[in-house]
Amino acid sequence: MAQGIATGDGEIIFKFFFEDIEKECLMITNWETHINEIAEKTWDKILKDKIQKLSKTALKFNYRAEHTEMVLSLSMEMGSKLGVDMEVLKAAALLHDIGRGTAGKDHGKVGAQIAVEILKKTNFPKEKIDDVRYAIVAHVGYNGSKPETLEARILWDADKLTKLGAFIILQRAMLLPLKGKNSWDGVAEFNKWLETAENIKNNMKTTLGLKMAAERYQTLKMFVAALNKEVSVGK
């Protein structure tokens, strides 16, 4: 169930009602299975269906679901190398944006509370829930945040790494028509995004994250340079 629509950074976001999710909590005891089913119900099913109806096309692109999948993958890769509590990190990565759609509010704080309520009704270790909550709260923002736990720092880095590199180029290009913009608008957007990307690159919270961000930033920088060169021909 979903209603309402808000836009932010080109993405279409919905307000979710969690009554059905709460019912599922009472029936599912395995926390990983439960979170995956929640992800499917909210991001992959409801959100995709709603966007398709709004666009009146057979739209299959779902930025939020793809973003969550990428954050999870990066978190697991980084966590395995840095030696952290993988249960905490995995739960935080899967639920880090569950507060999206609460327009005008800090989606980290809102999502953290939702995550706590979800995890409390599963067999997720109760003593680790607060660490998940903290990581979700701390992942918001592009520079000022200073996460204290290693799990929170990894989640912050993984979330921001999805804003750099080749894949985000593809995603941001696919978002253009959803915002009613054309390729020329895209040129301006990519140049503006490159400035934000540099700020992200310089504010990673782990040494590993800094290295990965530098590599991804160069990919984005080279793309924007080539883009500017091509559109300047004849001018």
N, C-alpha and C positions, 0 to 999 in steps of 0.2 A: 504494500500500500504506500502510495506517495502522493503528495500534492505540493503545489507551490513551485516556483522556479526562481532561481537567482543566478546571476552570471558573475564570473570573476576570472580575469586573465583568459577570457575566451572560452572557458569551459562552462557547460551547462550543468547546474547542480540542483538536486532536488532535496526537499525536506522529507525525511523519512519518519514514519510512525512505527514504533517498535513493538506494538501489541503482539503481532504474529511472531516476532523474534522472541519475545518473552515466553510465549507458549512453547516454542521450540526448545528453549532453555530447559524446560522441565522434562523434556523427553530425551534429550541427548546428553550423555555423560562424558563422552570423549571430547576434550576441549578443542583439539586440532580439527576434528571432523566438524564440530559445531561451528567454529569460526569460518571454515571453508564454506559451509552451507549458508551461513549468514552472508558471506561475500557474494556467493552466487545469487542469493535472493535479492540483495539490495543493488549491488553494482552491476552484475552481469545480466540479471533478468529484468528487474523492475526498471532500472535506469535505461538500459538499452531499449526496452519496449517503449518507454515514454519518449525517448529521443526520436525513435523511428516514427511515432505518431505525430510528433511535432514537426518533423522535417518533411513528412509525407514521402519519404524515400525508403529504400531498403538499406538504411544506414546500419553499418555493422561496427563502426568505430566507437569505442567507449574509452575515452581518455582515463577516467578515474580507475577503471578496472585494470587497464594496462599499466598505469602508474603504480598501483598497489602491487601488481605482480613483479614489476621491476624493482621496487623498493625491497620486497621480500627476498628476491634473488640476490641483490647486492648486499643486503644485511647478512644473509647466510654466508656468502662468500667472505665478507670482511670478518664476521664473527668467528668463523673457523680458523682464520689466520691470527686473530688477536686474542683468542682464548677467553670467551665470555660465557655467561649463562645463556645458552641457545634457546631455552624455553622462553625466557623473558623476552629475548630479542625477537623470536619468531612471532610471539603473540602481539608484541608492540608493533611490528612491521605490518602484520595482517590487519590490525585495528587502528593504525595511526591516523587514518583520515575518516573514520566512521562518524566523526562530528561534522563533516562537510554538509553544507546545506543549511546550517544555522546562521543565516545571513546576519551580519552585524555583530557576531559574537566570535570569541576566540575558539576556533574549531578544535584546537588542542585541548583546552580545558574541558570543553563540552564533551568531546570524544573520549577523553580520559575517564570521565564519570560513567559514560555509557559502557566503555570497555570493562570497567570495574564490575558493574552490575551483570554484564554478560558472563564474565569469568567466574564470578562468585557462584553462579548456578551450574558450573561444570566441575570436573575433577581437576581443574588446573590448580597447582599448588597454591594454597591460600597465602603462604608466607611470601610468595613472589608477586602477588597481584599489585602491591604498591610500587614495585620496581617497574612494572609495565605501565602503570598509571603515570609515573614520573617521566618515563621516556616519551610517552605520547604528549604530555604537556610541554616538554622541553624541545620538541622537534620543530616548533613553529618559528618562522622568521628566516631571514637570509644572512644576518650577521651578528646581532646583539646577544643572542642566546649563548649561555655558557653551561652546557650540560655537565653535571657532576659525575654521573656514573658512566662507565665505559659503554654499557648497552645503549644509553641515551645518546652518547656521542656518535656511536656507529649509526644509529637510526637517523640522527640529524644528517650525517654525511651521506648515507644511502639515499635519503629523500632528496637531497640537493644534487647528488650525482645524476639523478634522472633529468635534471634541468640542463645538463651539459652533454656534449657528444653528438653522435650521428643520429641516434634514435629520436631525440627531442626535435631535431630538424624535421624529420618525417611527421612527427605528431603535430608540431606547430603549423606545418603546411596544411595538414588535414583539418586543422581547426579554423583556417581562414574562411572557407565558405560557410561554416556554421555561424561565423560572426558577420556574414554578409560582406566580406572583403575579398579583394582580388589579389593578383600576384604583385602588383605595384605596391599595394598596401603592405604586402608581406615583406617587401624589401625594407621598408621603413621599420617594420616590427622586428625583423631580425637584427637590424643595426641597433635598435634600442635594447633588444634582449642581450646583445653581446656585452653591453655595459653592465647589465645586471649579472651576467655570467661571470664577468671578471671579479665582481664583488663576492660572488659565491665561492669562486676558486680560492680567493685569498682568506676565506673565513672557515675553512674546513676544520673539524675538531679533532681529527686523528692524523698521524703522520701518513698512514696508508691512504686516508682520504685525500690528503693534500697531493699525493703523487697521482692518484687516479684522476683527480679533478684537473690537474695540470695537463694531463694527456687529453682528456675530453675537451677541455677548453680550446686546445690547439686545433682540434678537429672543427669545432664551431667557428673559430676565428678564421681558419682557412676557407671555410665555406662562405662566410660573409664577405671576405675579401674577393673571392672569385665572383660572387653574386654582384658586388658593387662594380667590379671590372666589366662584367658583361652588360649591365644596364647603362653603363656610362658611355658605351660605344656610340660614336656619332654626336655626342653632346659637347 
